[in-house]
Amino acid sequence: MTYQASKKLIDILINNGFKDITNEIYPDHFKRLKENGYDPQKVKRVLAMDKRNYVKFDYINILPCYHKSCSGPEMKTELTSDEVKSIITFFKLPYQTRSALKRNNLIIPELYKEYYHIKENIERYKDKRSNLIIDTFENVVLN
């Protein structure tokens, strides 16, 4: 299944602990959102775990931002289920784990590659970070 900027994807993020902070970042867009509903062709949105770590919906573009830094290679207009789970997993991980992953040049929507690599080589990955990635990824709900 694939996901685009939509109410369904917004609801999945909210159900996984994200908060809508559009009114703080884009007050004009928030006003339009309240008046006309969510249309990704016309409205920007921001959903956050905290003020520095969020997913920006720049119209139809979906962009995870870590420490207020948004990277072009992470921008997508469509996400697979694994990419959605990767974004949610990344932002649910502890600060130290997120920092270590980013230091190793992780592209947030591609965290699922790390997850599958760990699962395929589980006997080599007994450390806390690997277990956190596995547990968090497997506990993300997409409905």
C-alpha positions in Angstrom: 0.0 0.0 0.0 1.2 3.5 -0.7 0.3 6.8 1.1 0.2 10.3 -0.1 -0.4 13.6 1.8 -4.0 12.9 2.9 -6.3 12.9 5.9 -5.6 9.2 6.2 -1.9 9.7 6.6 -2.4 12.6 9.0 -4.7 10.3 11.1 -2.1 7.5 11.2 0.5 9.9 12.5 -1.8 11.4 15.1 -2.8 7.9 16.2 0.9 7.1 16.7 1.5 10.1 19.0 2.1 13.1 16.6 0.5 16.4 17.4 -0.8 18.9 14.8 1.2 22.1 15.2 0.2 23.7 11.9 -1.3 26.6 13.8 2.1 27.5 15.3 4.2 27.1 12.1 1.7 28.1 9.4 -1.2 30.1 10.9 -2.6 31.2 7.5 -2.7 27.5 6.4 -4.2 26.5 9.7 -7.0 29.0 9.1 -7.6 27.7 5.6 -7.6 24.1 7.0 -10.2 25.0 9.5 -12.4 26.8 7.0 -12.1 24.4 4.1 -10.8 21.1 5.4 -7.5 19.5 4.4 -6.6 19.7 0.7 -2.9 18.9 0.3 -2.9 20.9 -3.0 -3.8 24.1 -1.1 -2.6 23.7 2.5 0.6 23.0 4.4 0.6 21.0 7.6 3.0 20.1 10.3 2.7 17.2 12.7 5.3 16.8 15.5 6.5 14.6 18.3 8.1 17.8 19.7 8.9 21.3 18.3 12.2 20.2 16.8 11.2 16.8 15.3 8.2 16.8 12.9 6.8 15.8 9.6 6.1 18.7 7.3 3.4 18.3 4.6 4.6 21.0 2.2 1.5 20.7 0.1 1.8 17.3 -1.6 5.4 16.8 -0.4 6.0 14.8 2.8 9.2 15.8 4.6 10.5 14.4 7.9 12.5 17.0 9.8 15.0 16.2 12.6 16.2 19.0 14.8 14.4 21.4 12.5 16.6 20.3 9.7 14.8 19.0 6.6 16.8 17.2 3.9 15.8 17.1 0.2 16.6 13.4 -0.2 14.0 12.6 2.5 11.2 14.5 0.7 8.6 12.2 -0.9 5.2 12.6 -2.6 4.3 9.0 -1.9 5.3 6.6 0.9 5.2 2.9 1.1 3.9 1.3 4.3 7.5 0.5 5.4 8.4 4.2 4.8 5.5 5.4 7.0 6.5 2.9 9.7 10.1 4.1 9.4 9.2 7.8 9.9 7.0 7.0 12.9 9.6 4.6 14.4 12.4 7.1 14.0 10.6 9.8 15.9 9.6 7.4 18.6 13.1 6.3 19.3 15.1 7.8 22.1 17.2 10.9 21.3 20.6 9.0 21.5 19.3 6.3 19.0 18.0 8.9 16.6 21.3 10.9 16.8 23.4 7.8 16.2 21.3 6.8 13.2 21.5 10.4 11.7 25.3 10.4 12.3 25.4 7.3 10.1 23.6 9.3 7.4 20.2 7.5 7.8 17.5 8.8 5.4 14.5 8.7 7.8 12.0 7.0 5.4 14.5 4.3 4.8 14.9 3.1 8.4 13.0 0.0 7.4 16.2 -1.2 5.6 18.0 -1.1 8.9 15.1 -3.0 10.6 15.1 -5.8 7.9 18.9 -6.0 8.1 18.8 -6.5 11.8 16.0 -9.0 11.6 17.9 -11.0 8.9 21.1 -11.0 11.1 19.5 -11.2 14.5 22.2 -13.3 16.0 24.7 -10.5 15.4 22.5 -7.7 16.7 21.8 -8.2 20.4 22.4 -4.6 21.4 19.9 -2.3 23.0 19.7 0.0 19.9 18.8 -2.9 17.6 16.2 -4.2 20.0 14.7 -0.7 20.2 14.5 -0.4 16.5 12.8 -3.8 16.2 10.3 -3.3 19.0 9.4 0.2 17.9 9.0 -0.7 14.2 6.9 -3.7 15.0 4.6 -1.7 17.3 3.7 1.0 14.8 0.0 0.7 13.8 -1.0 1.9 10.3 -4.8 1.8 10.7 
